Amino acid sequence: MSSMKFSEISVRSFMNSSQCWVRLYHTFRDKADYVFTTDNIESNVINVANDTEGASSELTTAHEYQKKAGRRMFILLMIFCLVRFFRLSVAGVLG
């Protein structure tokens, strides 16, 4: 009988220790997942910062291009108006 009790105690002790190891494994796995998630978040924040800087540079370039295009359009409109004015003046003098 004593041997039976010792065997039951050994089995219970083994089960308790194995459950403890399983819990410890899950705890470390959860911590590793947390660290991995934190690294991904940090990486994403850095990527967003870099992309924002690039977008700001692109917007500045686009703004300068729009200003130049507006100036060109104004100059072309003025040339068109002057040509039209001179054509009408010449047609009026000759007509």
C-alpha positions as CSV (number, residue, x, y, z in Angstrom):
1,M,0.0,0.0,0.0
2,S,2.8,2.3,0.8
3,S,4.2,1.7,-2.7
4,M,0.9,2.6,-4.2
5,K,0.7,5.9,-2.3
6,F,4.3,6.7,-3.3
7,S,3.4,6.0,-6.9
8,E,0.3,8.2,-6.8
9,I,2.3,11.0,-5.1
10,S,5.0,10.7,-7.8
11,V,2.4,10.9,-10.6
12,R,0.7,13.9,-9.0
13,S,4.0,15.6,-8.5
14,F,5.0,14.9,-12.1
15,M,1.7,16.2,-13.4
16,N,1.9,19.3,-11.2
17,S,5.5,20.0,-12.4
18,S,4.6,19.3,-16.0
19,Q,1.7,21.7,-15.8
20,C,4.0,24.3,-14.3
21,W,6.4,23.8,-17.2
22,V,3.6,24.2,-19.7
23,R,2.4,27.4,-18.0
24,L,6.0,28.7,-18.0
25,Y,6.3,27.8,-21.7
26,H,3.1,29.7,-22.5
27,T,4.3,32.7,-20.5
28,F,7.5,32.9,-22.4
29,R,5.8,32.4,-25.7
30,D,3.4,35.2,-24.9
31,K,6.3,37.5,-24.0
32,A,8.0,36.6,-27.2
33,D,4.9,37.5,-29.2
34,Y,4.6,40.8,-27.3
35,V,8.3,41.6,-28.1
36,F,7.7,40.7,-31.8
37,T,4.5,42.9,-31.9
38,T,6.4,45.8,-30.3
39,D,9.2,45.5,-32.9
40,N,6.7,45.5,-35.7
41,I,5.0,48.6,-34.3
42,E,8.4,50.4,-34.0
43,S,9.3,49.4,-37.5
44,N,5.9,50.7,-38.8
45,V,6.3,54.0,-37.0
46,I,9.8,54.5,-38.5
47,N,8.4,53.6,-42.0
48,V,5.6,56.1,-41.5
49,A,8.0,58.8,-40.5
50,N,10.2,58.2,-43.5
51,D,7.2,58.1,-45.9
52,T,5.9,61.3,-44.4
53,E,9.2,63.1,-45.1
54,G,9.2,61.8,-48.7
55,A,5.6,62.9,-49.1
56,S,6.5,66.4,-47.8
57,S,9.3,66.6,-50.3
58,E,7.0,65.5,-53.1
59,L,4.4,68.1,-52.2
60,T,7.0,70.9,-52.2
61,T,8.2,69.8,-55.6
62,A,4.6,69.7,-56.9
63,H,3.9,73.1,-55.5
64,E,6.9,74.6,-57.3
65,Y,5.8,72.9,-60.5
66,Q,2.3,74.3,-60.2
67,K,3.7,77.8,-59.6
68,K,5.9,77.5,-62.7
69,A,3.0,76.1,-64.8
70,G,0.8,79.0,-63.7
71,R,3.4,81.5,-64.7
72,R,3.8,79.8,-68.1
73,M,0.0,79.8,-68.7
74,F,-0.2,83.5,-67.8
75,I,2.7,84.4,-70.2
76,L,1.0,82.3,-73.0
77,L,-2.3,84.0,-72.3
78,M,-0.6,87.5,-72.5
79,I,1.1,86.5,-75.8
80,F,-2.2,85.3,-77.2
81,C,-3.9,88.5,-76.2
82,L,-1.2,90.7,-77.7
83,V,-1.2,88.7,-80.9
84,R,-4.9,88.9,-81.1
85,F,-4.8,92.7,-80.3
86,F,-2.2,93.3,-83.0
87,R,-4.1,91.3,-85.6
88,L,-7.3,93.2,-84.9
89,S,-5.3,96.5,-85.1
90,V,-3.7,95.5,-88.3
91,A,-7.0,94.3,-89.7
92,G,-8.7,97.6,-88.7
93,V,-5.9,99.7,-90.3
94,L,-5.9,97.7,-93.5
95,G,-9.7,97.1,-93.6
